[in-house]
């Protein structure tokens, strides 16, 4: 089983963090899509609860929001 799918809470935290950062920057989904070189529909799907984004999409969005995806050890 895909560990990313099985950890819904972690996935929700990532998506929530991206949405929060987008809003803090005052960006619309369309603005973020342009920055990330994606379609607005890709951003809408990413932000939709239950969606499982591709890693390359997460990386593009994070970069556009001046964030970095990082793995850390669990406490």
C-alpha positions as a printed NumPy array, in Angstrom:
array([[  0.   ,   0.   ,   0.   ],
       [  1.224,   3.481,  -0.821],
       [  2.364,   5.077,   2.447],
       [  1.41 ,   8.543,   1.207],
       [ -2.173,   7.429,   0.708],
       [ -2.31 ,   5.619,   4.022],
       [ -1.284,   8.727,   5.956],
       [ -4.279,  10.949,   5.31 ],
       [ -3.491,  13.22 ,   8.244],
       [ -0.006,  13.998,   6.912],
       [ -1.389,  14.608,   3.455],
       [ -4.054,  16.935,   4.842],
       [ -1.41 ,  18.889,   6.742],
       [  0.675,  19.356,   3.605],
       [ -2.288,  20.522,   1.531],
       [ -3.544,  22.782,   4.333],
       [ -0.093,  24.329,   4.62 ],
       [  0.042,  25.033,   0.902],
       [ -3.419,  26.606,   0.923],
       [ -2.549,  28.722,   3.962],
       [  0.668,  29.955,   2.351],
       [ -1.155,  30.78 ,  -0.91 ],
       [ -3.698,  32.838,   0.996],
       [ -1.012,  34.542,   3.127],
       [  0.636,  35.667,  -0.097],
       [ -2.71 ,  36.953,  -1.383],
       [ -2.63 ,  34.649,  -4.401],
       [ -5.61 ,  33.206,  -6.196],
       [ -5.503,  29.672,  -7.533],
       [ -4.958,  31.174, -10.979],
       [ -2.031,  33.29 ,  -9.719],
       [ -0.423,  30.238,  -8.132],
       [ -0.984,  28.173, -11.257],
       [  0.817,  30.772, -13.357],
       [  3.742,  30.88 , -10.914],
       [  3.951,  27.07 , -10.854],
       [  3.482,  26.69 , -14.636],
       [  0.363,  24.591, -14.075],
       [ -3.279,  24.891, -15.039],
       [ -5.656,  26.422, -12.504],
       [ -7.586,  23.148, -12.52 ],
       [ -4.46 ,  21.374, -11.222],
       [ -4.376,  23.742,  -8.25 ],
       [ -8.098,  23.241,  -7.634],
       [ -7.623,  19.437,  -7.671],
       [ -4.646,  19.737,  -5.325],
       [ -6.666,  21.784,  -2.857],
       [ -9.682,  19.492,  -3.04 ],
       [ -9.974,  17.278,   0.012],
       [ -9.206,  13.656,  -0.763],
       [ -7.156,  14.375,  -3.873],
       [ -3.789,  12.615,  -4.095],
       [ -1.368,  14.974,  -5.807],
       [  1.654,  13.87 ,  -7.804],
       [  5.023,  14.605,  -6.264],
       [  6.121,  16.78 ,  -9.181],
       [  2.967,  18.883,  -8.758],
       [  3.668,  19.329,  -5.051],
       [  7.241,  20.358,  -5.841],
       [  6.148,  22.937,  -8.436],
       [  3.558,  24.422,  -6.092],
       [  5.936,  24.497,  -3.122],
       [  8.605,  26.212,  -5.21 ],
       [  6.08 ,  28.773,  -6.488],
       [  5.176,  29.521,  -2.858],
       [  8.851,  29.826,  -1.914],
       [  8.633,  26.637,   0.154],
       [ 10.708,  23.471,   0.12 ],
       [  9.441,  19.917,   0.55 ],
       [ 11.569,  18.203,   3.169],
       [ 11.513,  14.816,   4.851],
       [ 12.091,  14.791,   8.583],
       [ 12.333,  11.99 ,  11.103],
       [  9.229,  11.255,  13.12 ],
       [  9.415,  12.136,  16.763]])
